[in-house]
Amino acid sequence: MATTSNILTLLKFYAGKRKSPFVPYDEFGIYLHKYAQLHLEENSSLVIYCSNDYMDSLAGEINQLVVDHQVIISTIKGKEYIYLISYFVEKYTALYKQIETNHSIPFPVLADLPKSVPHSIITRTTGEEIIYRLLDKEVVDDKTLYGIEFSKNLPPLLFPSTIQMSTLLNIALIKIQHHLKKEESHDYFQRKLTISNPGKEISIKTFFKHFTENPIASLDVLKESGETFFYWSQMCYFIKQDYSKLKDLAPEDITALISVAIIELGSSYYKSKAAEKIQKQNALNTLDNAMLNPPYYFNMADIVKFKDSAGIPLLGQYNETELKDHLYEMTQKTVGNEMPSLLIFKVDETEGYYIRKEKVMLLVIRLCNDIRVQIKESISRAWNKIMLEYDSLPEMKDNAAFERRLEQEIRIASPVLYALLTSSFLPVIEFEDNTPGRPMLFRDGRLIPYSELLMLSRHEIYTDTRIKLPFWYTMPVISWILTLIFRKPKPKKKAESKSITKEYIDEKNALEEEKFKRKDEEDSIDTKLTKKRELRKAAAKLEESYVPENSSLDREIEGYLHEWNDRIGKTNFDNLTEDINSLIRDYLRKVIRSLRSESFSQERVRGLAESLVDSPSMMKIKNHASLKRYVELYLIKLVKNLP
């Protein structure tokens, strides 16, 4: 044996020489003292066992092994003995190896321990605790001998930590298989199951056949789901009921009952795991469906906040790792030559968004419709201001400069739209999209001009802006003279380019916020209007969770309006819009009395919208997802602007 100062190793070596699981404390101390003197030159750490107080040093080591439950100290007739738990672990490991090859050998129980061995060498635990824990995560070592308790009528099962729990479950299945292979037992229990489940004779016969022929395969079936869970439960109950009639249990009877208890707990474990698997899959399906709803693009912070129809967060029904794995699979899994169903695009270098492939074109069109009016109005206002100062801009007369201006406005005012338009997957998606009447975003492999994409005409905007100027601005001679007099000198350093659309949107939002504050100040004078003021505050706070950055409530409402309102012709379009808005306003008048600011949340707004959208008046509208989002936003707007 190699020289070592590991006391546990020396104990095992000395016990092996004695061929005994226990070692007299004093004898081992003398052996250790002589061993240390003999091997001191080879291992200097043994010096502490060479002195006269070596027993004190040994006591410290042994006490630590007792704390770690590696050894047990027991006194027999006034003499102390050291019991090595690893000896019994090895002994029962060898016994389980024999049981695997010879299934007639009964399970070892607590009564099989020699009377001289203290029961404290075993680690007592319940069958449910140890089976669930070790099936969840197999931990194999040589340190523990478990005493597994199943019921008061059964002795604890001795189970070494060197054996995997799945092995114990397989042994239990095979033992019950041998029991049911006997012709009288097979027919008896099959008949009892058949009587208890009328109309399922073929299913029960198949279950019995598969189990008796291949119990290991039955364990694989058990790990899945289905009616076999119920059959296992019933069969175990009938076997226990049959043995309950016996007064004195033989070792074979105890083994059969322990096998049944193990199978019951294993079945229960796999049933719970199957239920968790189904729940997790349902939650992931709910997640996939939620990503088909507005606003269609979501970052990770949005995704972890998703909830199911009952308002329970989806994160918790699956963990973060499972969520990331699922998202990764959806972004990588392809069918044939098609793109993955989930795509990623980045607005900047840090933040990325997920979007379902089938919603990309819809979102691009919606965002184009959203930003079109704002860009047109902001450019018109900016050009008007420049013209009033007798100045001009390159984009007023040059198409290329106008396109550059539009690109800049989209990039800053609608970064999500710009990211989608410049993404690598958009050309492929348009190529795969076979929707009749779909808009064309690319021509000859290149993105169409931004003016065509937004349906904005440089000449039209320029002409409309000039018409709004005072008449003398359009008289050539007079305007030329006034230009020489009033035009401001251009700065030598070129001013930093800014987004006039972004400034326009921010200004509108600021005006709306100022209007909201002014209403609050007016309401504060009259205490009767406190409820409305609180509701408006709740709606304004709720608006932040519905409206993305660089957008506004009116802009979002307008965007979703064009998604669900597919009426052709301005009159039909306006009539349908007004009808739906009237329904929403009438509905709000009915429920306004029951609304409370503290309960005016996303769940409350979602519930109100669902009740309204599912009504017969709105069922004929096809795009229900966009309509529902529109109703939610319109309700928030109405509450926010309560008179």
MISE-512366 format. One record per residue (C-alpha): residue number from 1; residue in three letters; x, z, y. Coordinates in steps of 0.2 Angstrom, whole numbers, plus 5000, padded with zeros to 4 digits. Example, Ala and Ser with C-alpha at 12.3 -4.5 7.8 and 13.67 -1.06 7.14 Angstrom:
! MISE-512366
 resi resn   px   pz   py
    1  Ala 5062 5039 4978
    2  Ser 5068 5036 4995
//
This chain:
! MISE-512366
 resi resn   px   pz   py
    1  Met 5000 5000 5000
    2  Ala 5006 4996 5018
    3  Thr 5011 5011 5028
    4  Thr 4998 5015 5041
    5  Ser 4992 5030 5051
    6  Asn 4973 5025 5049
    7  Ile 4965 5041 5042
    8  Leu 4950 5032 5035
    9  Thr 4962 5019 5026
   10  Leu 4972 5033 5018
   11  Leu 4956 5042 5013
   12  Lys 4950 5027 5004
   13  Phe 4967 5025 4996
   14  Tyr 4968 5043 4990
   15  Ala 4950 5042 4984
   16  Gly 4954 5026 4974
   17  Lys 4968 5035 4966
   18  Arg 4956 5050 4961
   19  Lys 4943 5037 4956
   20  Ser 4930 5048 4965
   21  Pro 4919 5046 4980
   22  Phe 4924 5063 4987
   23  Val 4941 5071 4991
   24  Pro 4945 5089 4993
   25  Tyr 4949 5093 5011
   26  Asp 4965 5104 5007
   27  Glu 4972 5092 4994
   28  Phe 4970 5077 5006
   29  Gly 4979 5087 5020
   30  Ile 4994 5091 5008
   31  Tyr 4994 5073 5002
   32  Leu 4994 5067 5020
   33  His 5008 5079 5025
   34  Lys 5019 5073 5011
   35  Tyr 5015 5055 5015
   36  Ala 5020 5057 5033
   37  Gln 5037 5064 5029
   38  Leu 5040 5050 5017
   39  His 5035 5036 5028
   40  Leu 5040 5043 5045
   41  Glu 5055 5031 5048
   42  Glu 5043 5016 5045
   43  Asn 5029 5023 5056
   44  Ser 5033 5035 5070
   45  Ser 5015 5038 5073
   46  Leu 5014 5049 5058
   47  Val 5025 5062 5066
   48  Ile 5010 5073 5071
   49  Tyr 5007 5076 5052
   50  Cys 5024 5081 5049
   51  Ser 5023 5098 5059
   52  Asn 5017 5114 5052
   53  Asp 5000 5112 5062
   54  Tyr 4996 5096 5054
   55  Met 4979 5102 5048
   56  Asp 4974 5104 5066
   57  Ser 4978 5086 5069
   58  Leu 4969 5080 5053
   59  Ala 4954 5090 5058
   60  Gly 4953 5081 5075
   61  Glu 4953 5064 5065
   62  Ile 4941 5069 5052
   63  Asn 4929 5076 5065
   64  Gln 4929 5059 5074
   65  Leu 4925 5051 5057
   66  Val 4910 5063 5055
   67  Val 4904 5058 5072
   68  Asp 4905 5040 5068
   69  His 4896 5043 5052
   70  Gln 4910 5036 5041
   71  Val 4913 5052 5031
   72  Ile 4903 5068 5027
   73  Ile 4910 5086 5025
   74  Ser 4901 5096 5012
   75  Thr 4905 5113 5005
   76  Ile 4903 5116 4986
   77  Lys 4907 5134 4980
   78  Gly 4917 5138 4995
   79  Lys 4927 5123 4995
   80  Glu 4926 5108 5007
   81  Tyr 4925 5090 5002
   82  Ile 4926 5074 5011
   83  Tyr 4913 5061 5006
   84  Leu 4917 5043 5010
   85  Ile 4901 5033 5014
   86  Ser 4911 5017 5012
   87  Tyr 4913 5021 4993
   88  Phe 4894 5022 4991
   89  Val 4892 5006 5001
   90  Glu 4904 4997 4990
   91  Lys 4895 5004 4974
   92  Tyr 4878 4998 4979
   93  Thr 4884 4982 4986
   94  Ala 4890 4978 4968
   95  Leu 4873 4984 4961
   96  Tyr 4864 4972 4972
   97  Lys 4875 4958 4967
   98  Gln 4870 4962 4949
   99  Ile 4851 4962 4954
  100  Glu 4853 4945 4961
  101  Thr 4858 4938 4944
  102  Asn 4848 4950 4933
  103  His 4831 4953 4941
  104  Ser 4825 4966 4928
  105  Ile 4837 4979 4936
  106  Pro 4826 4990 4947
  107  Phe 4830 4994 4965
  108  Pro 4841 5009 4968
  109  Val 4832 5024 4976
  110  Leu 4837 5040 4983
  111  Ala 4834 5049 4966
  112  Asp 4848 5038 4959
  113  Leu 4862 5047 4970
  114  Pro 4872 5060 4960
  115  Lys 4865 5078 4963
  116  Ser 4882 5083 4970
  117  Val 4881 5070 4983
  118  Pro 4873 5076 5000
  119  His 4859 5066 5006
  120  Ser 4866 5066 5023
  121  Ile 4877 5051 5018
  122  Ile 4862 5039 5020
  123  Thr 4855 5034 5037
  124  Arg 4837 5036 5036
  125  Thr 4826 5023 5044
  126  Thr 4808 5015 5042
  127  Gly 4806 4999 5033
  128  Glu 4797 4991 5049
  129  Glu 4812 4996 5060
  130  Ile 4826 4990 5049
  131  Ile 4818 4974 5042
  132  Tyr 4812 4968 5059
  133  Arg 4829 4973 5067
  134  Leu 4840 4964 5054
  135  Leu 4829 4949 5052
  136  Asp 4830 4947 5071
  137  Lys 4849 4949 5071
  138  Glu 4859 4950 5055
  139  Val 4873 4963 5056
  140  Val 4884 4964 5041
  141  Asp 4897 4978 5039
  142  Asp 4903 4991 5027
  143  Lys 4899 5007 5037
  144  Thr 4881 5011 5033
  145  Leu 4871 5016 5018
  146  Tyr 4852 5015 5023
  147  Gly 4838 5025 5015
  148  Ile 4823 5014 5019
  149  Glu 4807 5023 5019
  150  Phe 4791 5013 5016
  151  Ser 4777 5026 5012
  152  Lys 4776 5044 5006
  153  Asn 4772 5039 4988
  154  Leu 4788 5029 4987
  155  Pro 4806 5036 4987
  156  Pro 4818 5029 5000
  157  Leu 4827 5013 4995
  158  Leu 4846 5013 4995
  159  Phe 4852 4998 5005
  160  Pro 4870 4995 5010
  161  Ser 4874 4987 5026
  162  Thr 4884 4973 5018
  163  Ile 4869 4965 5011
  164  Gln 4859 4953 5022
  165  Met 4841 4957 5025
  166  Ser 4835 4940 5020
  167  Thr 4844 4943 5003
  168  Leu 4834 4958 5001
  169  Leu 4818 4949 5005
  170  Asn 4822 4935 4992
  171  Ile 4826 4948 4979
  172  Ala 4809 4956 4982
  173  Leu 4800 4939 4981
  174  Ile 4809 4935 4965
  175  Lys 4804 4952 4957
  176  Ile 4786 4949 4962
  177  Gln 4787 4931 4955
  178  His 4793 4938 4938
  179  His 4778 4950 4938
  180  Leu 4766 4936 4942
  181  Lys 4774 4924 4929
  182  Lys 4766 4934 4915
  183  Glu 4751 4925 4910
  184  Glu 4739 4940 4911
  185  Ser 4745 4945 4928
  186  His 4745 4927 4934
  187  Asp 4727 4923 4929
  188  Tyr 4722 4941 4935
  189  Phe 4728 4940 4953
  190  Gln 4724 4922 4955
  191  Arg 4706 4925 4950
  192  Lys 4705 4940 4962
  193  Leu 4711 4929 4976
  194  Thr 4699 4915 4972
  195  Ile 4684 4927 4971
  196  Ser 4689 4934 4988
  197  Asn 4691 4917 4996
  198  Pro 4676 4906 4989
  199  Gly 4678 4888 4992
  200  Lys 4697 4888 4993
  201  Glu 4701 4887 4975
  202  Ile 4713 4872 4976
  203  Ser 4722 4880 4991
  204  Ile 4725 4897 4981
  205  Lys 4730 4888 4966
  206  Thr 4743 4878 4975
  207  Phe 4749 4894 4984
  208  Phe 4751 4902 4967
  209  Lys 4760 4887 4959
  210  His 4773 4885 4973
  211  Phe 4776 4904 4973
  212  Thr 4779 4906 4954
  213  Glu 4789 4891 4953
  214  Asn 4800 4893 4968
  215  Pro 4799 4910 4977
  216  Ile 4813 4905 4989
  217  Ala 4804 4890 4995
  218  Ser 4789 4901 4997
  219  Leu 4799 4911 5010
  220  Asp 4803 4895 5020
  221  Val 4784 4892 5020
  222  Leu 4781 4910 5025
  223  Lys 4792 4907 5040
  224  Glu 4781 4894 5047
  225  Ser 4762 4897 5050
  226  Gly 4745 4894 5042
  227  Glu 4733 4902 5030
  228  Thr 4748 4908 5018
  229  Phe 4750 4923 5029
  230  Phe 4732 4929 5024
  231  Tyr 4735 4925 5005
  232  Trp 4751 4935 5006
  233  Ser 4742 4950 5014
  234  Gln 4728 4949 5001
  235  Met 4740 4947 4986
  236  Cys 4750 4962 4991
  237  Tyr 4735 4972 4994
  238  Phe 4728 4968 4976
  239  Ile 4745 4972 4968
  240  Lys 4746 4989 4977
  241  Gln 4728 4992 4972
  242  Asp 4732 4989 4954
  243  Tyr 4747 5001 4954
  244  Ser 4737 5014 4962
  245  Lys 4728 5017 4946
  246  Leu 4744 5023 4938
  247  Lys 4748 5042 4938
  248  Asp 4766 5041 4933
  249  Leu 4776 5027 4940
  250  Ala 4791 5020 4930
  251  Pro 4807 5013 4939
  252  Glu 4800 4996 4936
  253  Asp 4783 5001 4945
  254  Ile 4792 5008 4959
  255  Thr 4803 4992 4961
  256  Ala 4787 4982 4961
  257  Leu 4779 4992 4975
  258  Ile 4795 4992 4985
  259  Ser 4795 4973 4983
  260  Val 4777 4972 4989
  261  Ala 4781 4983 5004
  262  Ile 4796 4972 5008
  263  Ile 4786 4956 5007
  264  Glu 4772 4964 5018
  265  Leu 4784 4968 5032
  266  Gly 4793 4952 5030
  267  Ser 4777 4942 5031
  268  Ser 4772 4953 5046
  269  Tyr 4788 4949 5054
  270  Tyr 4787 4930 5052
  271  Lys 4769 4930 5057
  272  Ser 4773 4938 5073
  273  Lys 4788 4926 5076
  274  Ala 4776 4912 5072
  275  Ala 4764 4919 5085
  276  Glu 4778 4920 5097
  277  Lys 4783 4902 5094
  278  Ile 4766 4896 5096
  279  Gln 4764 4906 5112
  280  Lys 4781 4900 5119
  281  Gln 4776 4882 5115
  282  Asn 4759 4883 5123
  283  Ala 4768 4891 5138
  284  Leu 4780 4876 5139
  285  Asn 4766 4864 5137
  286  Thr 4757 4873 5152
  287  Leu 4774 4871 5161
  288  Asp 4774 4852 5158
  289  Asn 4756 4850 5163
  290  Ala 4759 4860 5179
  291  Met 4773 4848 5184
  292  Leu 4760 4834 5184
  293  Asn 4751 4843 5198
  294  Pro 4755 4842 5217
  295  Pro 4767 4843 5225
  296  Tyr 4775 4834 5210
  297  Tyr 4793 4839 5214
  298  Phe 4799 4857 5210
  299  Asn 4816 4866 5211
  300  Met 4821 4880 5199
  301  Ala 4814 4893 5211
  302  Asp 4797 4885 5210
  303  Ile 4797 4883 5192
  304  Val 4801 4901 5188
  305  Lys 4785 4906 5198
  306  Phe 4773 4895 5187
  307  Lys 4758 4904 5180
  308  Asp 4745 4900 5167
  309  Ser 4727 4898 5169
  310  Ala 4725 4917 5167
  311  Gly 4737 4920 5182
  312  Ile 4751 4927 5170
  313  Pro 4768 4921 5174
  314  Leu 4775 4908 5161
  315  Leu 4792 4916 5163
  316  Gly 4791 4930 5151
  317  Gln 4782 4920 5138
  318  Tyr 4798 4911 5137
  319  Asn 4815 4917 5143
  320  Glu 4827 4909 5156
  321  Thr 4838 4902 5143
  322  Glu 4823 4894 5133
  323  Leu 4817 4887 5150
  324  Lys 4834 4879 5154
  325  Asp 4835 4872 5137
  326  His 4818 4864 5138
  327  Leu 4821 4857 5155
  328  Tyr 4838 4850 5149
  329  Glu 4830 4842 5134
  330  Met 4816 4834 5144
  331  Thr 4829 4827 5156
  332  Gln 4840 4820 5141
  333  Lys 4827 4815 5128
  334  Thr 4823 4796 5128
  335  Val 4811 4785 5118
  336  Gly 4819 4768 5115
  337  Asn 4826 4761 5131
  338  Glu 4814 4771 5142
  339  Met 4820 4784 5154
  340  Pro 4818 4803 5151
  341  Ser 4801 4810 5155
  342  Leu 4808 4822 5167
  343  Leu 4820 4817 5181
  344  Ile 4832 4826 5193
  345  Phe 4836 4821 5211
  346  Lys 4845 4830 5224
  347  Val 4840 4832 5243
  348  Asp 4857 4838 5247
  349  Glu 4873 4843 5238
  350  Thr 4866 4860 5232
  351  Glu 4848 4859 5229
  352  Gly 4840 4849 5215
  353  Tyr 4822 4845 5211
  354  Tyr 4813 4840 5195
  355  Ile 4800 4827 5195
  356  Arg 4790 4819 5181
  357  Lys 4794 4801 5179
  358  Glu 4775 4795 5180
  359  Lys 4773 4804 5197
  360  Val 4788 4796 5206
  361  Met 4779 4781 5212
  362  Leu 4764 4791 5217
  363  Leu 4775 4803 5227
  364  Val 4785 4789 5236
  365  Ile 4769 4781 5242
  366  Arg 4761 4798 5247
  367  Leu 4777 4803 5257
  368  Cys 4777 4786 5265
  369  Asn 4759 4788 5270
  370  Asp 4763 4805 5276
  371  Ile 4778 4801 5287
  372  Arg 4772 4784 5294
  373  Val 4760 4791 5307
  374  Gln 4773 4804 5313
  375  Ile 4787 4791 5314
  376  Lys 4776 4779 5323
  377  Glu 4770 4792 5336
  378  Ser 4787 4800 5339
  379  Ile 4796 4783 5341
  380  Ser 4782 4777 5353
  381  Arg 4783 4793 5363
  382  Ala 4802 4792 5364
  383  Trp 4802 4774 5369
  384  Asn 4789 4778 5382
  385  Lys 4800 4791 5389
  386  Ile 4815 4779 5390
  387  Met 4805 4765 5398
  388  Leu 4798 4777 5411
  389  Glu 4817 4780 5416
  390  Tyr 4819 4761 5417
  391  Asp 4831 4762 5402
  392  Ser 4830 4754 5385
  393  Leu 4837 4756 5367
  394  Pro 4845 4744 5355
  395  Glu 4831 4747 5342
  396  Met 4818 4741 5355
  397  Lys 4824 4723 5353
  398  Asp 4835 4722 5338
  399  Asn 4828 4723 5320
  400  Ala 4844 4729 5312
  401  Ala 4845 4743 5325
  402  Phe 4827 4747 5322
  403  Glu 4830 4748 5303
  404  Arg 4844 4760 5306
  405  Arg 4833 4771 5317
  406  Leu 4819 4771 5303
  407  Glu 4832 4776 5290
  408  Gln 4838 4790 5301
  409  Glu 4821 4797 5304
  410  Ile 4816 4797 5286
  411  Arg 4833 4805 5281
  412  Ile 4830 4819 5293
  413  Ala 4811 4821 5294
  414  Ser 4807 4818 5276
  415  Pro 4823 4822 5265
  416  Val 4813 4821 5249
  417  Leu 4807 4804 5252
  418  Tyr 4825 4798 5257
  419  Ala 4832 4806 5241
  420  Leu 4819 4797 5230
  421  Leu 4822 4780 5239
  422  Thr 4841 4781 5237
  423  Ser 4840 4788 5219
  424  Ser 4848 4778 5205
  425  Phe 4832 4779 5194
  426  Leu 4819 4772 5207
  427  Pro 4823 4754 5203
  428  Val 4821 4757 5184
  429  Ile 4805 4766 5186
  430  Glu 4797 4752 5197
  431  Phe 4803 4740 5183
  432  Glu 4795 4750 5170
  433  Asp 4779 4753 5180
  434  Asn 4766 4740 5175
  435  Thr 4751 4747 5185
  436  Pro 4740 4733 5192
  437  Gly 4742 4731 5211
  438  Arg 4757 4743 5212
  439  Pro 4767 4741 5228
  440  Met 4784 4732 5227
  441  Leu 4798 4743 5233
  442  Phe 4812 4732 5228
  443  Arg 4816 4713 5231
  444  Asp 4830 4704 5223
  445  Gly 4837 4721 5217
  446  Arg 4837 4729 5234
  447  Leu 4826 4741 5243
  448  Ile 4814 4732 5255
  449  Pro 4816 4736 5273
  450  Tyr 4810 4753 5279
  451  Ser 4799 4744 5292
  452  Glu 4790 4735 5278
  453  Leu 4790 4751 5267
  454  Leu 4782 4761 5281
  455  Met 4771 4746 5287
  456  Leu 4779 4748 5305
  457  Ser 4782 4733 5316
  458  Arg 4795 4735 5330
  459  His 4787 4722 5340
  460  Glu 4770 4730 5339
  461  Ile 4776 4747 5344
  462  Tyr 4786 4740 5358
  463  Thr 4771 4730 5364
  464  Asp 4759 4745 5363
  465  Thr 4771 4756 5372
  466  Arg 4773 4744 5386
  467  Ile 4755 4742 5389
  468  Lys 4753 4761 5392
  469  Leu 4766 4760 5406
  470  Pro 4761 4759 5425
  471  Phe 4758 4741 5430
  472  Trp 4773 4740 5441
  473  Tyr 4785 4742 5425
  474  Thr 4779 4726 5419
  475  Met 4782 4716 5435
  476  Pro 4799 4707 5432
  477  Val 4805 4707 5450
  478  Ile 4798 4725 5455
  479  Ser 4804 4733 5438
  480  Trp 4821 4725 5440
  481  Ile 4823 4732 5458
  482  Leu 4817 4749 5452
  483  Thr 4828 4749 5438
  484  Leu 4843 4747 5449
  485  Ile 4837 4761 5460
  486  Phe 4831 4774 5447
  487  Arg 4840 4771 5431
  488  Lys 4852 4785 5427
  489  Pro 4870 4781 5423
  490  Lys 4873 4782 5404
  491  Pro 4885 4796 5399
  492  Lys 4903 4791 5394
  493  Lys 4902 4800 5378
  494  Lys 4889 4795 5366
  495  Ala 4876 4808 5363
  496  Glu 4874 4815 5345
  497  Ser 4860 4806 5336
  498  Lys 4845 4816 5332
  499  Ser 4828 4814 5323
  500  Ile 4814 4811 5336
  501  Thr 4802 4813 5322
  502  Lys 4808 4830 5317
  503  Glu 4807 4836 5335
  504  Tyr 4790 4829 5336
  505  Ile 4784 4838 5320
  506  Asp 4792 4854 5326
  507  Glu 4784 4853 5343
  508  Lys 4767 4850 5335
  509  Asn 4770 4865 5323
  510  Ala 4775 4876 5338
  511  Leu 4759 4871 5348
  512  Glu 4749 4875 5333
  513  Glu 4757 4892 5331
  514  Glu 4755 4896 5349
  515  Lys 4737 4892 5347
  516  Phe 4736 4903 5332
  517  Lys 4744 4918 5342
  518  Arg 4733 4915 5357
  519  Lys 4717 4917 5345
  520  Asp 4724 4933 5339
  521  Glu 4727 4940 5356
  522  Glu 4709 4935 5361
  523  Asp 4703 4943 5345
  524  Ser 4712 4959 5348
  525  Ile 4701 4962 5363
  526  Asp 4686 4963 5352
  527  Thr 4687 4975 5337
  528  Lys 4673 4966 5328
  529  Leu 4684 4950 5326
  530  Thr 4697 4960 5316
  531  Lys 4692 4953 5299
  532  Lys 4694 4935 5305
  533  Arg 4711 4939 5313
  534  Glu 4717 4947 5297
  535  Leu 4710 4932 5287
  536  Arg 4719 4920 5299
  537  Lys 4735 4929 5297
  538  Ala 4733 4929 5278
  539  Ala 4730 4910 5278
  540  Ala 4745 4907 5289
  541  Lys 4756 4917 5277
  542  Leu 4749 4907 5262
  543  Glu 4752 4891 5271
  544  Glu 4771 4894 5269
  545  Ser 4769 4894 5250
  546  Tyr 4759 4877 5250
  547  Val 4768 4867 5264
  548  Pro 4786 4862 5261
  549  Glu 4799 4862 5274
  550  Asn 4800 4848 5287
  551  Ser 4781 4846 5284
  552  Ser 4765 4853 5291
  553  Leu 4748 4858 5285
  554  Asp 4739 4843 5292
  555  Arg 4752 4831 5286
  556  Glu 4750 4838 5268
  557  Ile 4731 4837 5269
  558  Glu 4732 4819 5275
  559  Gly 4744 4814 5261
  560  Tyr 4733 4821 5247
  561  Leu 4718 4813 5256
  562  His 4725 4796 5253
  563  Glu 4728 4800 5234
  564  Trp 4711 4805 5229
  565  Asn 4701 4794 5242
  566  Asp 4702 4777 5234
  567  Arg 4687 4769 5244
  568  Ile 4690 4752 5251
  569  Gly 4686 4749 5269
  570  Lys 4688 4761 5283
  571  Thr 4669 4765 5284
  572  Asn 4668 4770 5266
  573  Phe 4684 4779 5267
  574  Asp 4678 4789 5282
  575  Asn 4661 4793 5274
  576  Leu 4668 4800 5258
  577  Thr 4681 4810 5267
  578  Glu 4667 4818 5278
  579  Asp 4656 4821 5263
  580  Ile 4669 4831 5254
  581  Asn 4674 4840 5270
  582  Ser 4656 4845 5273
  583  Leu 4655 4851 5255
  584  Ile 4670 4862 5258
  585  Arg 4664 4869 5274
  586  Asp 4647 4873 5267
  587  Tyr 4655 4882 5252
  588  Leu 4667 4892 5263
  589  Arg 4652 4898 5274
  590  Lys 4644 4905 5258
  591  Val 4660 4914 5252
  592  Ile 4667 4919 5269
  593  Arg 4658 4936 5268
  594  Ser 4666 4941 5252
  595  Leu 4684 4936 5257
  596  Arg 4696 4949 5261
  597  Ser 4713 4947 5269
  598  Glu 4722 4957 5256
  599  Ser 4715 4947 5241
  600  Phe 4717 4930 5250
  601  Ser 4731 4924 5239
  602  Gln 4736 4908 5229
  603  Glu 4725 4914 5214
  604  Arg 4710 4916 5225
  605  Val 4712 4900 5234
  606  Arg 4715 4891 5217
  607  Gly 4699 4899 5210
  608  Leu 4689 4894 5225
  609  Ala 4695 4876 5224
  610  Glu 4692 4875 5205
  611  Ser 4674 4881 5207
  612  Leu 4671 4868 5220
  613  Val 4680 4853 5212
  614  Asp 4671 4856 5195
  615  Ser 4654 4855 5203
  616  Pro 4644 4839 5199
  617  Ser 4646 4833 5217
  618  Met 4665 4830 5215
  619  Met 4666 4826 5196
  620  Lys 4665 4807 5200
  621  Ile 4681 4807 5209
  622  Lys 4695 4802 5197
  623  Asn 4711 4810 5204
  624  His 4706 4828 5202
  625  Ala 4723 4835 5203
  626  Ser 4725 4828 5221
  627  Leu 4707 4833 5225
  628  Lys 4710 4851 5220
  629  Arg 4726 4852 5230
  630  Tyr 4717 4844 5245
  631  Val 4703 4857 5244
  632  Glu 4715 4871 5243
  633  Leu 4724 4865 5258
  634  Tyr 4708 4862 5268
  635  Leu 4702 4879 5264
  636  Ile 4718 4887 5271
  637  Lys 4716 4876 5286
  638  Leu 4698 4881 5289
  639  Val 4702 4900 5287
  640  Lys 4717 4898 5298
  641  Asn 4706 4891 5312
  642  Leu 4691 4902 5310
  643  Pro 4683 4902 5327
//
